[in-house]
Amino acid sequence: MDKKSMQTLIDDAKASREPGGVIVAVDETHYQINEHPYELVVNYHDAFDRVELSDRFNTYFSRYDYLVGDWGFDQLRLRGFYDDKRNVAGELKISALQDYLDEACNTGCPYFVMHNEDAKIITPKRNPRQRDNSRRPNRSQMTANKQQARHHSANRPKNSPTSNHKQERTATNRRSQNKQQSRPSNGQQKAYTVEKVKPIKKTPVSQRHGAVKTVGHSQHRKFTIREKED
């Protein structure tokens, strides 16, 4: 598609598109755009075109304090800026206009600036998560609460019910730990018991008449090992 055919399509699209703004001239520098008063404060190289602005305007730009239009490749481009008093990012303020012209526009391009004298401040709505977070204590409050709890625990009497309860719970935990440590690692009980007997005199093997007997041969039954005296 050649340049002539492309321009024909652009012209047809512009002709079929409804204008986004109704512009009424009050005088040479004051206009009404969709019943909002605007003042033309900058018109560099006669960039202001009421017909073209009416075609390109969108109600989205009504929120901005300043409306900037610049020309490039025979096309009008619009950009909104806020007043310097607004609590917004620096690149959205009108004081950043020159940076915008140097970085995003053609060098020496025609442009105009209009001041919206009836800009409405739009406050963003807070979602439920932000409301819940606002009710939660901040970090400084949490630190103060921890320090206050430590202070109360340090000043609490040693014989108070709370301290006695903690001591009993600690003793119970220690007893349970001792029981667990006394049990075999495999979780089974010992299958025999060892009785302590008095030491006996050693007798030569040739003179011994006794024998060692074991009672109980099942691995699940308990048995006793005894050494019988001569």
Backbone bond lengths (Angstrom), bond angles and torsions (degrees), N, CA, C in turn:
res aa  C-N    CA-C-N  psi(-1)  N-CA   C-N-CA  omega(-1)  CA-C   N-CA-C  phi
1 M - - - 1.461 - - 1.533 108.56 -
2 D 1.345 114.87 128.27 1.454 119.28 -177.69 1.533 110.50 -83.88
3 K 1.320 115.51 175.78 1.455 121.45 -176.75 1.516 112.10 -65.34
4 K 1.343 117.21 -35.44 1.460 120.32 -178.90 1.526 111.31 -66.77
5 S 1.344 116.53 -41.92 1.465 119.93 179.19 1.529 110.80 -66.57
6 M 1.348 116.34 -38.24 1.459 120.33 178.15 1.524 111.39 -62.66
7 Q 1.341 116.96 -41.90 1.453 120.51 178.72 1.519 111.46 -66.44
8 T 1.314 116.72 -33.79 1.465 120.40 178.08 1.526 110.59 -64.86
9 L 1.348 116.60 -41.49 1.462 120.04 178.21 1.526 111.16 -65.51
10 I 1.319 116.62 -38.63 1.465 120.27 179.45 1.523 110.63 -65.02
11 D 1.317 116.33 -42.75 1.468 120.40 179.70 1.521 111.04 -65.18
12 D 1.321 116.97 -39.42 1.466 119.97 178.99 1.524 111.11 -65.99
13 A 1.339 116.57 -39.81 1.463 119.87 178.89 1.522 111.35 -66.28
14 K 1.326 116.90 -39.52 1.455 119.91 178.42 1.518 111.91 -67.55
15 A 1.301 116.86 -34.61 1.466 120.19 -179.22 1.523 111.27 -71.01
16 S 1.341 116.83 -33.61 1.461 119.81 -178.59 1.534 113.04 -85.54
17 R 1.332 116.63 -12.03 1.461 119.89 -177.39 1.522 110.45 -85.55
18 E 1.340 114.97 136.54 1.454 119.29 178.13 1.524 110.20 -76.77
19 P 1.324 118.46 144.17 1.464 120.48 179.57 1.516 111.40 -65.40
20 G 1.352 116.05 142.00 1.448 120.62 -178.19 1.516 113.75 -85.72
21 G 1.322 117.69 -14.34 1.458 120.93 -178.51 1.513 111.72 -144.47
22 V 1.324 114.96 144.70 1.465 121.30 175.47 1.519 107.02 -101.50
23 I 1.326 116.50 114.48 1.461 122.42 -174.74 1.524 109.05 -108.94
24 V 1.327 114.33 125.65 1.459 121.17 178.47 1.517 107.43 -120.93
25 A 1.326 116.73 127.67 1.461 121.78 -179.12 1.521 110.02 -84.24
26 V 1.353 115.49 125.77 1.456 121.23 174.87 1.519 109.51 -89.95
27 D 1.326 116.52 -47.90 1.464 122.96 171.74 1.526 106.75 -151.92
28 E 1.311 117.85 -160.13 1.464 120.94 -174.42 1.523 113.12 -68.92
29 T 1.315 118.05 -25.11 1.471 120.96 -176.63 1.522 113.60 -121.05
30 H 1.311 118.61 -5.08 1.457 121.03 -177.92 1.528 109.11 -119.83
31 Y 1.364 114.41 135.49 1.461 120.39 -177.13 1.524 109.02 -139.51
32 Q 1.315 114.44 160.73 1.455 122.78 173.08 1.533 107.85 -113.94
33 I 1.342 115.48 117.00 1.465 120.51 177.68 1.523 107.32 -113.45
34 N 1.337 114.94 110.57 1.468 120.59 -175.78 1.529 110.76 52.27
35 E 1.343 114.75 43.11 1.471 124.02 177.24 1.526 112.84 67.71
36 H 1.318 118.31 17.37 1.467 122.49 173.36 1.529 108.42 -107.08
37 P 1.325 118.17 131.52 1.466 119.84 -178.34 1.522 111.83 -76.47
38 Y 1.326 116.24 131.73 1.455 123.67 177.32 1.526 109.10 -127.27
39 E 1.318 114.60 149.60 1.461 120.87 175.88 1.527 108.99 -122.86
40 L 1.326 116.12 130.11 1.453 121.66 178.07 1.521 108.75 -82.85
41 V 1.339 116.88 105.83 1.463 121.04 -174.67 1.522 112.13 -97.96
42 V 1.339 118.36 -25.53 1.473 122.37 178.63 1.518 107.64 -138.05
43 N 1.344 116.13 132.61 1.460 121.76 177.30 1.528 108.12 -138.98
44 Y 1.325 114.64 75.78 1.473 120.81 -173.89 1.526 109.81 -77.72
45 H 1.347 115.58 122.98 1.473 123.60 179.99 1.531 111.23 58.27
46 D 1.328 116.40 38.25 1.470 122.09 177.36 1.543 111.55 51.62
47 A 1.332 115.23 48.98 1.467 119.54 -176.66 1.526 112.21 -77.63
48 F 1.334 117.41 -21.06 1.461 118.91 -174.78 1.518 110.57 -72.79
49 D 1.339 115.55 126.06 1.465 122.86 177.52 1.531 106.45 -133.84
50 R 1.322 116.15 111.72 1.460 120.14 -173.97 1.517 111.41 -65.80
51 V 1.300 117.88 -38.44 1.467 120.49 -178.52 1.530 110.47 -67.78
52 E 1.327 115.95 -45.37 1.459 119.76 -179.57 1.532 110.96 -66.93
53 L 1.327 116.30 -38.33 1.465 119.56 177.92 1.512 111.21 -64.88
54 S 1.305 118.17 -39.64 1.459 121.14 178.21 1.523 111.03 -62.76
55 D 1.322 116.42 -34.68 1.463 120.55 -179.27 1.528 111.68 -74.23
56 R 1.352 117.74 -35.14 1.465 121.93 -175.43 1.522 113.42 -92.89
57 F 1.333 117.89 -12.74 1.460 120.22 -173.11 1.526 110.89 -69.47
58 N 1.343 114.27 148.37 1.457 122.15 176.31 1.524 108.35 -135.77
59 T 1.330 116.44 145.25 1.464 119.66 -179.12 1.528 112.14 -61.59
60 Y 1.323 116.75 -14.90 1.468 120.69 177.89 1.523 111.12 -60.27
61 F 1.334 117.37 -32.67 1.463 121.10 -176.79 1.526 113.23 -77.06
62 S 1.328 118.39 -4.86 1.465 120.36 -179.10 1.520 112.47 -69.40
63 R 1.315 118.00 -16.72 1.461 121.02 -179.04 1.522 112.89 -79.99
64 Y 1.331 117.30 -18.30 1.464 121.07 -175.53 1.530 110.78 -86.79
65 D 1.333 115.10 151.69 1.463 120.77 176.91 1.520 112.16 -78.41
66 Y 1.320 116.97 -26.04 1.459 121.39 -178.76 1.526 109.24 -134.04
67 L 1.316 115.20 140.56 1.451 123.08 176.58 1.523 108.64 -116.47
68 V 1.325 116.55 122.47 1.463 122.58 -177.99 1.521 108.27 -115.12
69 G 1.331 115.49 131.14 1.460 121.40 175.96 1.518 110.53 -123.36
70 D 1.323 116.77 129.60 1.478 120.87 178.67 1.521 109.08 -128.29
71 W 1.332 114.96 153.12 1.453 121.77 -176.28 1.526 110.25 -107.11
72 G 1.336 114.61 137.03 1.456 122.05 173.88 1.506 110.59 -154.11
73 F 1.344 116.61 125.64 1.468 122.53 -178.38 1.527 111.22 56.27
74 D 1.326 114.63 42.37 1.469 122.84 177.77 1.523 112.37 61.90
75 Q 1.336 117.93 24.90 1.457 122.60 177.97 1.532 108.69 -123.71
76 L 1.339 115.76 137.02 1.451 121.67 178.12 1.525 109.16 -90.72
77 R 1.327 114.77 129.04 1.458 120.86 177.92 1.518 108.58 -118.20
78 L 1.342 116.23 136.80 1.468 121.92 -177.60 1.520 110.07 -110.94
79 R 1.323 114.18 147.53 1.468 121.36 178.68 1.529 108.08 -148.34
80 G 1.335 116.55 138.05 1.452 121.57 -179.60 1.522 112.14 -103.52
81 F 1.330 116.21 145.76 1.465 123.02 177.32 1.522 108.91 -133.97
82 Y 1.332 115.32 152.19 1.460 121.68 177.14 1.527 110.11 -98.97
83 D 1.326 113.73 162.74 1.461 119.64 175.22 1.533 109.81 -68.64
84 D 1.334 115.79 153.53 1.468 120.33 -178.44 1.527 112.25 -64.13
85 K 1.316 118.16 -19.55 1.464 120.89 -179.73 1.524 112.03 -79.63
86 R 1.310 117.00 -12.71 1.463 119.61 -179.10 1.537 110.33 -72.48
87 N 1.310 115.53 149.31 1.466 121.78 177.94 1.534 109.25 -89.21
88 V 1.334 115.49 73.68 1.462 122.00 -179.31 1.517 108.86 -133.25
89 A 1.318 116.30 176.47 1.457 120.95 178.82 1.530 110.68 -65.40
90 G 1.323 115.72 153.88 1.457 120.44 -175.03 1.514 113.96 -62.92
91 E 1.356 116.98 -35.35 1.465 118.93 -178.63 1.522 112.92 -72.32
92 L 1.340 117.43 -9.87 1.468 120.83 178.03 1.518 112.54 -95.83
93 K 1.326 118.15 -3.81 1.457 121.63 -179.64 1.524 110.62 -89.52
94 I 1.336 115.30 155.37 1.462 120.56 -176.90 1.522 111.70 -65.59
95 S 1.321 117.50 -21.35 1.467 119.83 178.17 1.523 111.79 -67.20
96 A 1.336 118.41 -15.96 1.465 122.21 177.69 1.519 111.66 -93.23
97 L 1.338 117.40 15.72 1.463 120.35 -178.40 1.520 112.16 -61.86
98 Q 1.334 117.08 -44.09 1.461 119.91 -177.36 1.523 111.14 -64.27
99 D 1.317 117.27 -38.15 1.466 119.56 176.63 1.522 111.01 -63.31
100 Y 1.327 116.24 -37.82 1.463 119.73 177.74 1.526 110.97 -65.29
101 L 1.314 117.41 -42.38 1.461 120.48 179.79 1.528 111.63 -65.72
102 D 1.333 116.77 -36.54 1.464 119.95 -178.22 1.526 112.34 -76.11
103 E 1.326 117.89 -34.18 1.456 120.69 -172.55 1.530 113.22 -96.54
104 A 1.333 117.89 -35.08 1.462 120.26 -172.07 1.520 114.33 -110.86
105 C 1.323 118.35 -7.33 1.468 120.76 -176.24 1.526 109.78 -116.82
106 N 1.318 115.05 162.54 1.460 120.32 175.67 1.521 109.93 -69.56
107 T 1.308 116.46 146.15 1.460 121.21 -177.77 1.526 110.76 -63.15
108 G 1.333 115.23 123.86 1.466 120.14 178.36 1.511 114.35 72.91
109 C 1.321 118.62 19.83 1.462 120.48 -177.27 1.526 109.88 -73.09
110 P 1.321 118.19 150.47 1.462 120.86 175.15 1.535 110.32 -67.79
111 Y 1.323 116.21 141.86 1.459 120.46 178.29 1.526 108.93 -153.53
112 F 1.322 115.43 161.74 1.469 120.92 176.62 1.526 108.04 -138.74
113 V 1.331 114.56 158.44 1.465 122.32 179.68 1.514 107.89 -131.27
114 M 1.341 115.61 128.44 1.454 121.42 177.95 1.528 108.85 -120.93
115 H 1.342 115.69 136.24 1.454 121.91 179.73 1.517 109.50 -96.53
116 N 1.308 116.17 122.68 1.457 121.80 178.02 1.531 107.86 -83.52
117 E 1.309 117.21 109.64 1.457 121.77 -177.03 1.523 112.90 -83.76
118 D 1.308 116.66 -0.52 1.470 120.33 -179.20 1.530 109.98 -134.89
119 A 1.335 115.53 41.07 1.468 119.34 -179.77 1.523 109.95 -70.94
120 K 1.296 115.95 136.53 1.454 121.70 -179.38 1.511 109.22 -100.60
121 I 1.327 115.77 131.46 1.459 121.43 178.41 1.520 108.76 -79.57
122 I 1.299 116.33 121.09 1.455 122.14 -178.58 1.517 108.19 -104.26
123 T 1.317 116.07 117.31 1.470 120.80 179.02 1.514 109.02 -95.79
124 P 1.326 118.41 129.39 1.475 120.39 -179.48 1.518 111.46 -67.80
125 K 1.328 115.50 145.52 1.450 121.30 179.46 1.522 109.95 -79.34
126 R 1.316 114.98 141.97 1.459 120.44 179.15 1.520 109.43 -88.41
127 N 1.310 116.28 134.21 1.455 120.46 178.52 1.524 110.16 -83.16
128 P 1.334 118.24 165.23 1.481 120.56 -177.68 1.516 113.58 -59.35
129 R 1.348 118.80 -31.69 1.456 120.50 -179.36 1.516 110.62 -65.79
130 Q 1.335 116.68 -40.89 1.455 120.01 179.05 1.523 110.67 -65.44
131 R 1.354 117.29 -35.14 1.464 119.38 178.03 1.522 110.90 -66.50
132 D 1.335 116.81 -40.87 1.459 119.55 178.81 1.519 111.26 -65.50
133 N 1.332 117.28 -39.69 1.455 119.99 179.61 1.516 111.96 -66.93
134 S 1.347 116.40 -31.17 1.461 119.04 -179.89 1.520 111.57 -69.25
135 R 1.339 117.48 -25.15 1.462 120.37 178.90 1.520 112.03 -80.78
136 R 1.335 116.13 -20.50 1.454 118.26 -178.62 1.526 110.22 -75.30
137 P 1.345 117.11 145.92 1.475 118.96 178.62 1.516 110.89 -67.94
138 N 1.317 115.68 144.79 1.445 120.01 178.10 1.518 110.42 -77.62
139 R 1.327 116.17 -177.83 1.458 121.13 -174.99 1.522 111.80 -65.98
140 S 1.337 117.05 -38.55 1.463 119.54 -179.86 1.524 111.16 -66.02
141 Q 1.339 117.53 -38.25 1.456 120.24 178.33 1.523 111.34 -66.44
142 M 1.348 116.40 -39.30 1.458 119.60 179.09 1.527 110.77 -64.78
143 T 1.339 117.07 -39.90 1.463 120.28 178.03 1.519 111.20 -63.85
144 A 1.343 116.41 -41.61 1.466 120.03 178.71 1.525 111.08 -63.99
145 N 1.335 117.66 -38.20 1.463 120.78 178.94 1.523 111.57 -65.87
146 K 1.352 116.86 -38.32 1.459 119.71 178.42 1.522 111.08 -66.27
147 Q 1.331 116.66 -42.68 1.456 119.52 178.93 1.528 111.67 -63.62
148 Q 1.321 116.43 -38.46 1.467 120.38 178.47 1.524 110.78 -65.94
149 A 1.334 117.64 -39.07 1.463 120.48 178.27 1.526 111.10 -65.66
150 R 1.327 117.34 -40.17 1.464 120.11 177.24 1.527 111.24 -63.54
151 H 1.322 116.47 -38.92 1.457 120.51 -179.93 1.528 110.73 -63.88
152 H 1.337 116.75 -42.31 1.466 119.87 179.67 1.523 111.16 -67.00
153 S 1.347 116.71 -39.30 1.464 118.58 -179.59 1.517 111.50 -68.07
154 A 1.344 118.38 -32.70 1.459 120.97 178.75 1.517 111.53 -71.30
155 N 1.326 117.66 -33.81 1.466 121.44 -178.60 1.527 113.15 -88.53
156 R 1.321 119.70 -2.82 1.451 121.55 -178.78 1.526 109.71 -73.66
157 P 1.330 121.15 135.83 1.482 123.04 178.37 1.512 110.94 -60.52
158 K 1.361 114.89 147.66 1.450 119.78 -177.60 1.521 111.98 -68.60
159 N 1.343 117.40 -30.29 1.460 120.29 -178.15 1.522 112.48 -92.55
160 S 1.294 117.78 19.85 1.448 120.80 -179.89 1.519 109.33 -72.56
161 P 1.357 119.17 158.21 1.468 121.26 179.78 1.527 112.79 -58.66
162 T 1.333 115.38 -35.24 1.465 118.23 -178.26 1.517 110.80 -66.22
163 S 1.359 116.22 -44.07 1.463 119.10 179.98 1.513 110.89 -66.82
164 N 1.356 118.83 -38.86 1.462 121.19 177.79 1.521 111.24 -63.31
165 H 1.306 115.36 -40.51 1.456 118.79 178.23 1.527 110.95 -62.56
166 K 1.317 117.18 -41.35 1.469 120.63 179.03 1.526 110.62 -64.50
167 Q 1.354 117.86 -40.57 1.452 120.84 179.57 1.524 110.89 -64.13
168 E 1.355 118.09 -43.49 1.452 120.78 178.31 1.521 111.55 -62.63
169 R 1.314 115.75 -40.55 1.460 119.00 179.90 1.521 110.83 -66.33
170 T 1.345 117.20 -37.76 1.464 120.79 178.21 1.525 110.76 -65.59
171 A 1.357 117.92 -42.39 1.457 121.06 178.82 1.522 111.36 -63.81
172 T 1.327 117.14 -39.73 1.463 120.93 178.34 1.520 111.13 -62.86
173 N 1.313 116.16 -41.64 1.462 120.17 178.75 1.518 111.31 -64.34
174 R 1.321 116.58 -38.76 1.472 119.48 179.30 1.527 110.71 -66.18
175 R 1.351 117.88 -42.42 1.450 120.04 178.78 1.521 111.61 -62.00
176 S 1.323 116.10 -41.47 1.465 118.62 179.15 1.519 111.38 -65.65
177 Q 1.342 117.29 -37.12 1.458 120.24 177.82 1.522 111.09 -65.56
178 N 1.354 117.03 -40.20 1.462 120.60 178.93 1.522 110.77 -63.84
179 K 1.337 117.41 -40.54 1.454 120.38 177.79 1.524 111.51 -62.75
180 Q 1.321 115.50 -41.96 1.461 118.92 179.89 1.520 111.18 -65.61
181 Q 1.354 116.95 -38.01 1.453 119.64 -179.72 1.521 111.15 -70.12
182 S 1.363 118.79 -32.20 1.453 121.73 -179.37 1.515 112.40 -72.29
183 R 1.328 118.66 -22.23 1.451 121.24 179.51 1.527 110.23 -76.07
184 P 1.332 117.69 151.66 1.478 120.08 176.27 1.513 110.40 -63.23
185 S 1.306 114.30 156.89 1.460 119.31 -177.92 1.502 112.51 -65.80
186 N 1.380 117.67 -28.18 1.461 119.39 -179.12 1.519 113.14 -84.19
187 G 1.360 117.72 -0.04 1.454 120.81 176.81 1.516 114.49 80.04
188 Q 1.393 120.23 4.46 1.456 122.82 -179.70 1.527 110.07 -102.49
189 Q 1.340 115.96 152.67 1.448 120.72 177.71 1.531 110.28 -83.67
190 K 1.340 116.11 155.35 1.462 120.60 178.12 1.522 109.77 -67.87
191 A 1.311 115.88 141.28 1.460 121.55 -177.59 1.518 112.58 -90.80
192 Y 1.317 119.75 8.79 1.453 121.41 179.51 1.509 108.85 -152.32
193 T 1.322 115.37 163.17 1.449 122.40 175.15 1.515 108.83 -127.23
194 V 1.284 117.90 150.96 1.450 123.54 -178.33 1.516 108.11 -115.93
195 E 1.278 116.23 123.81 1.449 120.99 179.33 1.516 109.45 -96.99
196 K 1.326 115.93 140.48 1.456 121.45 176.58 1.528 109.19 -86.05
197 V 1.319 117.05 125.06 1.465 121.92 -179.97 1.512 108.79 -120.81
198 K 1.296 114.33 164.01 1.449 119.45 -179.84 1.519 110.16 -72.58
199 P 1.315 116.54 145.67 1.475 117.95 178.29 1.519 110.59 -64.44
200 I 1.308 117.88 143.48 1.466 123.59 179.85 1.515 109.47 -116.80
201 K 1.298 113.55 160.84 1.457 118.21 178.72 1.521 109.51 -73.80
202 K 1.297 114.39 141.98 1.445 119.29 178.92 1.521 110.29 -72.78
203 T 1.290 116.78 132.40 1.470 122.91 178.49 1.510 108.66 -117.41
204 P 1.304 115.91 137.33 1.473 117.09 177.14 1.509 111.24 -56.64
205 V 1.283 114.90 152.46 1.463 120.01 -176.46 1.507 111.43 -64.51
206 S 1.319 115.89 -34.68 1.473 119.03 -177.95 1.510 112.25 -67.78
207 Q 1.319 118.29 -24.29 1.467 122.27 -177.75 1.521 112.97 -97.53
208 R 1.335 117.51 -2.49 1.464 119.49 -178.23 1.511 110.67 -79.65
209 H 1.351 116.36 138.39 1.461 122.28 178.16 1.529 111.24 -114.84
210 G 1.302 116.94 -8.45 1.470 119.05 -177.16 1.522 111.80 -90.34
211 A 1.302 114.05 177.07 1.473 121.22 177.63 1.522 108.96 -146.16
212 V 1.272 114.82 160.29 1.474 121.09 178.29 1.506 108.37 -96.62
213 K 1.314 116.54 125.24 1.448 121.91 -179.43 1.526 109.92 -118.48
214 T 1.288 114.18 147.42 1.473 120.45 175.09 1.509 108.30 -116.93
215 V 1.292 116.19 136.97 1.466 122.00 -178.63 1.522 108.45 -107.66
216 G 1.297 117.64 126.67 1.454 121.89 178.34 1.524 110.65 90.14
217 H 1.322 115.60 123.11 1.462 119.62 -176.92 1.520 112.58 -117.44
218 S 1.313 117.58 -3.39 1.483 119.59 179.27 1.527 109.36 -81.39
219 Q 1.321 115.78 141.33 1.472 118.94 -179.10 1.524 112.36 -73.27
220 H 1.324 117.99 -12.49 1.449 121.45 178.40 1.526 113.12 -97.36
221 R 1.366 117.20 -7.11 1.457 121.02 179.92 1.510 109.71 -102.38
222 K 1.312 116.07 150.59 1.458 121.78 177.40 1.518 109.07 -84.39
223 F 1.323 116.45 144.38 1.454 120.85 177.48 1.516 108.33 -139.01
224 T 1.326 116.22 165.82 1.467 123.65 -176.25 1.515 109.22 -122.21
225 I 1.298 116.01 138.10 1.478 122.50 177.08 1.504 107.72 -106.04
226 R 1.326 118.82 121.84 1.455 123.20 179.09 1.535 108.91 -130.38
227 E 1.266 114.36 149.47 1.466 120.15 174.88 1.533 107.08 -109.22
228 K 1.282 116.00 115.17 1.460 120.48 -175.15 1.508 110.38 -78.89
229 E 1.333 114.58 144.68 1.445 120.02 179.61 1.538 110.49 -80.96
230 D 1.339 116.01 154.49 1.471 120.73 179.15 1.514 109.31 -72.06
